[in-house]
C-alpha cells in the first residue's frame, strides 16, 4: 500500500503522520451528537478513512491522532481502518486551545518531519508527495510547506486564511480570516513541517479572536524567526466540515468526481417506484415510498417515507436536516 519512489518509501520512521481530531463540532447540531466530525460519513465511509489512506499512500507507517471529544469513538473507528503494520498512537488534548496547541500535545511522538492533516476537512489530493519531497530534500533549508490551491470564490479565503508570497512562492505573511484576501491562493488543511514548528508554537500567543493558539499565527512566528515556509499545489479540492450543509456538499462532490448518480450501502431496501438522483444511501437504510430522492444523504438505518420529494437534505433515524 505504500507509495514508493526509486524503490524507497517516501515515509518511514523519520516521517510521522498527524491527524487533529479533538474538536467537538458544535455547529453540526444533531449530526455532532451522532458522530465525531472526523467520523462523519463520506460516501458511507468515515471521513477519517480518507486521511489514513492518504498518509498510508505516502509510505507513512506511524500516525498520531490527537483526540478529545468522543475520543473512544475516534480510536475505535481509526483502528478498524488501518492494517496492523501501521502504528497508531492516540494523544489527548485536555482542552480545546487551538490547532497549534493540539499539535504540541503530540510532540513527543513525532519524527524528524511530519505531515499534518485537519481531521474535520475533506481532502481530494493532487500530489501530496510534492510537499513531502520539498521538505525532505532541503533539510535545514525548508522548515514548512503549506498545501495551497487557487480558488475563484474569495469567501473561502475570508473564512480561513490568506498568504502573501514572494516570487519564489515562499510565504512572507499569513493572516487568519482576512477581510480582504491578498490573492486567490487558499491554504488547505494539509501541512508539512520540520521540528522547528514547535519552537514557533512555544512563543506564539493565543489569538484575540478565539483565545486559541492558531496554526496560522505559529507559521507567521516561524517566518519572523527566519524560517523558510514554501507552498505546493498538493490539494485538488478541500472542504472544511463545519455545518451539515458542508457534509452534504462533500458527498455530492464525491458523487460527481466518481461519475456516479448514487451510492447505495449494504442491505438497503428501496421501493420499486422510488428514484434516486445525486443520493448517498447508508447501510440498512430504507426508502419506503415511491418518491424521488435528490441531492440527499440518507444515513445508516434511516427510513424515508411520505409522498413528497426529498431534496437537499440529510436524513437520520429520527431527524431531517434541510441543507438547501
C-alpha positions as CSV (number, residue, x, y, z in Angstrom):
1,X,0.0,0.0,0.0
2,X,2.9,2.4,0.5
3,X,3.9,4.9,-2.2
4,X,7.4,4.4,-3.5
5,X,9.9,6.4,-5.4
6,X,13.1,4.9,-6.7
7,X,12.4,1.8,-4.7
8,X,12.2,3.6,-1.3
9,X,9.1,4.6,0.7
10,X,8.5,8.3,1.0
11,X,7.6,7.9,4.6
12,X,9.4,5.7,7.1
13,X,10.3,6.2,10.7
14,X,11.6,9.8,10.1
15,X,8.1,11.0,8.9
16,X,5.1,10.9,11.2
17,X,1.5,11.5,10.1
18,X,-0.6,13.6,12.4
19,X,-4.3,13.9,12.3
20,X,-6.0,16.5,14.6
21,X,-9.4,15.2,15.7
22,X,-10.1,16.7,19.1
23,X,-12.8,19.2,18.2
24,X,-16.4,19.0,19.2
25,X,-18.2,20.3,16.1
26,X,-20.9,22.4,17.9
27,X,-22.3,23.8,14.7
28,X,-23.1,20.3,13.4
29,X,-26.2,20.1,15.6
30,X,-27.8,16.6,15.7
31,X,-25.0,15.3,13.4
32,X,-22.5,16.4,16.0
33,X,-24.3,14.4,18.6
34,X,-24.4,11.3,16.5
35,X,-20.8,11.5,15.0
36,X,-17.5,12.9,15.8
37,X,-16.6,15.3,12.9
38,X,-13.7,13.1,11.8
39,X,-16.1,10.1,11.6
40,X,-18.9,11.8,9.6
41,X,-20.0,9.6,6.6
42,X,-18.4,10.4,3.3
43,X,-19.9,8.0,0.7
44,X,-20.7,5.6,3.5
45,X,-17.2,5.6,4.9
46,X,-15.9,7.7,7.9
47,X,-14.1,10.8,6.7
48,X,-11.1,9.7,8.7
49,X,-10.6,6.8,6.2
50,X,-9.6,9.4,3.6
51,X,-6.9,10.9,5.9
52,X,-5.5,7.5,6.9
53,X,-5.4,6.3,3.3
54,X,-3.6,9.4,2.1
55,X,-0.9,9.1,4.8
56,X,-0.6,5.3,4.1
57,X,-0.1,6.0,0.3
58,X,2.8,8.3,1.2
59,X,4.5,5.3,2.9
60,X,4.0,6.7,6.4
61,X,3.8,3.9,8.9
62,X,3.5,5.9,12.2
63,X,0.4,8.0,12.7
64,X,-0.6,10.1,15.7
65,X,-4.2,11.1,16.2
66,X,-4.9,13.9,18.6
67,X,-8.3,13.3,20.2
68,X,-10.6,14.9,22.8
69,X,-14.4,14.9,22.3
70,X,-15.6,11.3,21.6
71,X,-12.0,10.1,21.9
72,X,-13.0,6.4,22.3
73,X,-15.2,6.5,19.2
74,X,-12.4,8.1,17.1
75,X,-9.9,5.5,18.3
76,X,-12.3,2.6,17.6
77,X,-13.0,3.8,14.1
78,X,-9.4,4.5,13.3
79,X,-8.2,1.1,14.4
80,X,-10.8,-0.5,12.2
81,X,-9.5,1.3,9.2
82,X,-5.8,0.6,9.1
83,X,-3.7,-2.6,8.6
84,X,-1.6,-3.9,11.5
85,X,1.7,-2.7,10.1
86,X,0.7,0.9,10.7
87,X,1.4,2.1,14.2
88,X,-1.4,4.2,15.6
89,X,-0.9,6.4,18.7
90,X,-3.6,8.5,20.3
91,X,-2.8,11.6,22.3
92,X,-5.4,13.6,24.3
93,X,-5.7,17.4,24.0
94,X,-7.1,18.2,27.5
95,X,-8.7,21.5,26.5
96,X,-9.6,22.8,23.1
97,X,-7.0,25.6,22.9
98,X,-6.4,25.7,19.2
99,X,-4.8,23.7,16.4
100,X,-1.2,24.6,17.2
101,X,-1.8,23.6,20.8
102,X,-3.3,20.3,19.7
103,X,-0.2,19.6,17.6
104,X,2.1,20.4,20.6
105,X,0.3,17.6,22.5
106,X,1.8,15.1,20.0
107,X,5.3,16.5,20.1
108,X,6.9,13.5,21.9
109,X,5.7,11.1,19.3
110,X,6.7,12.9,16.1
111,X,9.8,12.1,14.0
112,X,12.1,14.5,12.1
113,X,9.3,15.6,9.7
114,X,5.5,15.4,9.9
115,X,2.5,15.5,7.6
116,X,-0.3,17.3,9.5
117,X,-4.0,17.0,8.5
118,X,-7.0,18.6,9.9
119,X,-9.4,15.8,10.8
120,X,-12.6,17.7,10.0
121,X,-11.7,18.6,6.4
122,X,-12.4,16.6,3.3
123,X,-9.4,16.5,1.0
124,X,-9.0,15.4,-2.6
125,X,-5.3,15.1,-3.1
126,X,-3.4,16.2,-6.2
127,X,0.2,15.3,-5.3
128,X,1.0,15.1,-1.6
129,X,4.4,13.6,-2.5
130,X,5.5,17.0,-3.8
131,X,5.0,18.7,-0.4
132,X,6.9,16.0,1.5
133,X,9.7,15.8,-1.0
134,X,10.2,19.6,-0.8
135,X,10.6,19.3,2.9
136,X,12.9,16.3,2.9
137,X,15.1,17.3,0.0
138,X,16.0,20.6,1.6
139,X,16.9,19.7,5.3
140,X,17.9,22.7,7.3
141,X,16.6,24.9,4.4
142,X,12.9,24.4,4.2
143,X,11.1,24.4,7.5
144,X,7.5,24.1,6.3
145,X,5.4,23.5,3.2
146,X,1.8,24.7,3.0
147,X,-0.7,23.0,0.8
148,X,-2.5,25.6,-1.4
149,X,-4.9,25.8,-4.2
150,X,-6.2,28.6,-6.4
151,X,-9.9,29.4,-5.9
152,X,-12.4,31.7,-7.6
153,X,-14.6,32.2,-4.5
154,X,-12.7,34.5,-2.2
155,X,-15.2,33.9,0.6
156,X,-13.4,30.5,1.0
157,X,-10.2,32.5,1.8
158,X,-12.1,35.0,4.0
159,X,-13.4,32.1,6.1
160,X,-9.9,30.6,6.5
161,X,-6.7,32.4,5.8
162,X,-4.6,34.2,3.2
163,X,-0.9,34.2,2.3
164,X,1.4,36.8,0.7
165,X,4.2,35.2,-1.3
166,X,7.4,36.3,-2.8
167,X,8.4,35.5,-6.4
168,X,9.7,32.1,-5.3
169,X,6.4,31.1,-3.7
170,X,7.8,31.5,-0.2
171,X,5.5,32.8,2.5
172,X,6.1,36.4,3.5
173,X,2.9,36.7,5.6
174,X,-0.1,34.7,6.6
175,X,-3.3,36.0,8.1
176,X,-6.3,34.3,9.7
177,X,-9.8,35.2,8.3
178,X,-8.9,38.3,6.3
179,X,-11.5,40.9,5.4
180,X,-9.6,41.4,2.1
181,X,-7.6,38.4,0.8
182,X,-4.2,39.3,-0.8
183,X,-4.8,37.0,-3.7
184,X,-6.8,33.9,-4.8
185,X,-4.4,31.4,-3.3
186,X,-6.1,29.5,-0.4
187,X,-4.1,27.4,2.1
188,X,-5.6,24.0,2.7
189,X,-5.5,22.0,5.9
190,X,-2.6,19.8,5.0
191,X,0.9,20.9,6.2
192,X,4.4,19.5,6.0
193,X,6.5,20.6,9.0
194,X,10.0,20.1,10.4
195,X,10.5,20.0,14.2
196,X,11.2,23.8,14.1
197,X,7.4,24.5,14.1
198,X,7.3,23.5,17.8
199,X,9.7,26.3,18.7
200,X,7.5,28.7,16.9
201,X,4.4,27.4,18.7
202,X,6.0,27.8,22.1
203,X,6.3,31.6,21.7
204,X,3.1,32.2,19.8
205,X,0.4,33.9,21.9
206,X,-3.3,32.9,21.8
207,X,-5.2,34.9,19.2
208,X,-7.5,37.7,20.4
209,X,-10.3,36.3,18.2
210,X,-10.7,32.9,20.0
211,X,-8.1,32.9,22.7
212,X,-6.6,29.9,21.0
213,X,-3.1,29.2,19.6
214,X,-3.7,29.2,15.8
215,X,-1.5,27.3,13.4
216,X,-1.5,30.3,11.1
217,X,-0.1,32.5,13.9
218,X,2.5,29.9,14.6
219,X,3.5,29.8,10.9
220,X,3.8,33.6,11.0
221,X,6.0,33.3,14.0
222,X,8.2,30.8,12.1
223,X,8.6,33.2,9.2
224,X,9.5,36.0,11.6
225,X,12.1,33.8,13.2
226,X,13.7,33.4,9.7
227,X,12.2,30.1,8.9
228,X,11.5,29.2,5.2
229,X,7.9,28.4,4.5
230,X,7.1,27.3,1.0
231,X,3.9,26.5,-0.9
232,X,2.9,23.5,-3.0
233,X,-0.2,22.7,-5.0
234,X,-0.8,19.3,-3.4
235,X,-4.6,19.5,-3.0
236,X,-7.2,19.4,-5.8
237,X,-10.2,20.3,-3.5
238,X,-10.9,20.7,0.2
239,X,-13.9,21.3,2.3
240,X,-14.0,22.1,6.0
241,X,-17.0,20.3,7.5
242,X,-18.4,23.0,9.8
243,X,-22.1,22.5,9.4
244,X,-24.5,19.9,8.0
245,X,-24.6,21.6,4.5
246,X,-20.8,21.1,4.3
247,X,-21.2,17.3,4.8
248,X,-23.8,17.1,2.0
249,X,-21.6,19.2,-0.3
250,X,-18.7,16.8,0.2
251,X,-20.9,13.7,-0.5
252,X,-22.3,15.4,-3.7
253,X,-18.8,16.4,-4.8
254,X,-17.6,12.8,-4.4
255,X,-20.5,11.5,-6.5
256,X,-19.6,13.9,-9.3
257,X,-15.9,13.1,-9.0
258,X,-16.6,9.4,-9.3
259,X,-19.1,9.8,-12.1
260,X,-21.9,8.3,-10.1
261,X,-25.6,9.1,-9.8
262,X,-26.0,7.3,-6.4
263,X,-24.1,5.3,-3.9
264,X,-26.2,2.6,-2.1
265,X,-24.9,0.9,1.0
266,X,-25.4,-2.7,2.2
267,X,-28.8,-4.2,3.0
268,X,-30.7,-1.2,1.7
269,X,-34.4,-1.6,0.9
270,X,-35.6,0.7,-1.9
271,X,-39.2,0.9,-3.0
272,X,-39.6,-0.3,-6.6
273,X,-41.2,3.1,-7.5
274,X,-38.6,5.3,-5.9
275,X,-36.0,7.2,-7.9
276,X,-32.5,8.4,-6.9
277,X,-30.6,11.3,-8.2
278,X,-27.4,12.5,-6.6
279,X,-28.1,10.5,-3.5
280,X,-26.0,8.5,-1.0
281,X,-27.9,5.9,0.9
282,X,-26.4,4.4,4.1
283,X,-26.2,0.8,5.2
284,X,-29.6,-0.8,6.3
285,X,-31.5,2.3,5.3
286,X,-34.9,2.2,3.5
287,X,-36.8,4.2,1.0
288,X,-40.4,3.1,1.8
289,X,-42.4,5.1,-0.7
290,X,-42.4,5.7,-4.5
291,X,-40.8,9.1,-4.2
292,X,-37.8,10.9,-5.7
293,X,-34.7,11.4,-3.5
294,X,-32.5,14.1,-4.9
295,X,-29.2,15.7,-3.7
296,X,-29.7,13.9,-0.3
297,X,-27.7,11.9,2.2
298,X,-29.6,9.2,3.9
299,X,-27.7,8.0,7.0
300,X,-27.3,4.4,8.2
301,X,-30.6,2.7,9.3
302,X,-32.7,5.8,8.4
303,X,-36.1,5.3,6.8
304,X,-37.6,7.7,4.2
305,X,-41.3,7.7,3.6
306,X,-44.1,10.1,2.9
307,X,-45.3,11.3,-0.5
308,X,-43.2,14.3,-1.2
309,X,-39.8,14.5,-3.0
310,X,-36.9,14.5,-0.6
311,X,-34.3,17.0,-1.8
312,X,-31.2,18.8,-0.4
313,X,-31.4,17.1,3.0
314,X,-29.6,14.8,5.4
315,X,-31.9,12.2,6.8
316,X,-31.2,10.4,10.0
317,X,-33.1,7.8,12.0
318,X,-35.1,10.5,13.9
319,X,-34.3,13.8,12.1
320,X,-34.3,15.5,8.8
321,X,-31.8,18.4,8.3
322,X,-32.6,20.7,5.3
323,X,-29.4,21.8,3.6
324,X,-30.8,23.8,0.6
